[in-house]
Amino acid sequence: MAVVINAETCIGCGACIDTCPTEALEMKDDKAVVDAEKCVDCGACLDSCPVEAITL
């Protein structure tokens, strides 16, 4: 299972992208999206999101 990013809450700042150690996050249409095959549920991205759009 991968982390979940709420697209309505995401402001597209990209803060989570740099914190992901497995490069499972990327920007698409100005929103962060998760590649579930790369995500290892480490939670490194959770605290980087200023609007709490990411959940485990």
C-alpha distance (Angstrom), angle and dihedral (degrees) to the residues before:
residue distance angle dihedral
M1 . . .
A2 3.80 . .
V3 3.77 133.6 .
V4 3.79 115.1 -87.9
I5 3.79 124.1 -128.1
N6 3.78 116.8 -158.7
A7 3.81 102.8 -136.6
E8 3.80 92.4 -160.0
T9 3.80 92.0 55.0
C10 3.83 97.3 39.1
I11 3.81 111.5 101.4
G12 3.81 93.9 -166.9
C13 3.80 95.6 -118.5
G14 3.83 92.8 141.4
A15 3.80 94.6 -138.2
C16 3.80 91.3 132.3
I17 3.81 93.9 52.8
D18 3.80 94.6 70.6
T19 3.81 94.2 45.3
C20 3.80 96.9 56.4
P21 3.82 109.8 102.0
T22 3.82 93.0 -163.9
E23 3.82 96.3 46.2
A24 3.81 89.8 -122.5
L25 3.80 94.5 142.4
E26 3.78 127.7 75.6
M27 3.78 139.4 159.9
K28 3.80 120.6 -102.9
D29 3.79 123.0 170.2
D30 3.82 89.4 -8.0
K31 3.82 92.8 -57.5
A32 3.79 131.9 100.5
V33 3.80 115.1 -110.3
V34 3.79 132.0 -173.5
D35 3.78 127.8 -127.4
A36 3.81 98.1 -145.0
E37 3.80 92.2 -160.1
K38 3.82 91.7 59.9
C39 3.83 98.6 37.7
V40 3.81 114.0 99.0
D41 3.85 96.4 -177.4
C42 3.80 93.0 -115.3
G43 3.81 91.9 145.1
A44 3.80 95.0 -136.7
C45 3.80 90.2 133.8
L46 3.81 96.5 52.2
D47 3.80 98.7 82.0
S48 3.79 93.3 41.5
C49 3.80 93.9 65.7
P50 3.82 110.6 94.2
V51 3.82 92.9 -161.7
E52 3.83 98.2 41.1
A53 3.79 93.1 -119.7
I54 3.83 92.7 146.7
T55 3.81 124.5 81.0
L56 3.78 135.4 171.0
